[in-house]
Amino acid sequence: MSGYAGTVERLDKSMMDDYISMDKNRNPVFLNRTASSNNQLAYAVGQYAAALPRNIVSFLYSARDTARRSGWQYVDTELTRNMGEELGTETRGLTHYMILAKGIEEGIGLDVLGVQPSGNTLHFVHEMEDITTNDDAPYVAGGAFALESTAVSELEIVSGLLNELFMRLKGSQIPEGILRDFMHMHIHDWEPGHVAGLKGSCGKYIQLPAQCENFEAGFRDVMRTMDKWWIGLYEESRAIS
């Protein structure tokens, strides 16, 4: 399969084959979770929240602006819808970041909102800002597609880290409540919808071989950035007792 459809199919496979961050068998933080201390696991969860849930709307906003300037109305509309969900259109005005933070603090006492991003996390955020503020619409669309495509695998990894902490601190995995609902809705409803919507809307504009190449470049730049961040996160956590 060639063209845009072939590019997306190839990238879907490459996300798990060529990069470690979304693969439970290779992500260093997840792979070493049982050998990690409570403080090391809490550090990883806190930095995750400071990197992605805290900044995802900003990343999508920048990508939406590039799409808007390029006249990509369908991509503009889809990213606006995604931002709206993140900001609470489906959760009674509560942002997804605040729900996650509240669920973690109520469950295990970790103050996610007070976490200061590490140097590694700040570097990740800055690199993501560079990608999503690029002026090339296909490149930025590829970056946004990577953000959405990785979300389910990413949340499954984070859910695994949280389950490990809950088992140690509370004697059971994430219990019924806002945190478990948050994970379930993202993994089974919201994020698959985001992926499908963005895939379809981008396909209305990405037709030429050069556009497909730039879309792929944006996707792969995000994946490389994620890999560097997760590896750095693991290395930082090793210094914590």
Salt bridges, closest charged atoms under 4 A:
ASP17 OD2 - LYS13 NZ 2.44
ASP18 OD2 - ARG220 NH1 3.86
ASP23 OD2 - ARG26 NE 2.96
ASP65 OD1 - ARG64 NE 3.32
ASP76 OD2 - ARG68 NE 2.74
GLU78 OE2 - ARG81 NH2 2.67
GLU85 OE2 - ARG81 NH1 3.04
GLU85 OE1 - HIS194 NE2 2.74
GLU86 OE1 - HIS96 ND1 3.54
GLU127 OE2 - HIS123 NE2 3.01
GLU127 OE2 - LYS228 NZ 2.88
ASP135 OD1 - ARG69 NH2 3.47
GLU148 OE1 - HIS194 ND1 3.46
GLU164 OE2 - ARG168 NE 3.14
GLU176 OE2 - ARG180 NH2 3.35
GLU191 OE2 - HIS186 NE2 3.97
GLU191 OE1 - HIS194 ND1 3.32
GLU216 OE1 - ARG10 NH2 2.52
GLU216 OE2 - ARG220 NE 2.89
ASP221 OD1 - ARG224 NH2 2.48
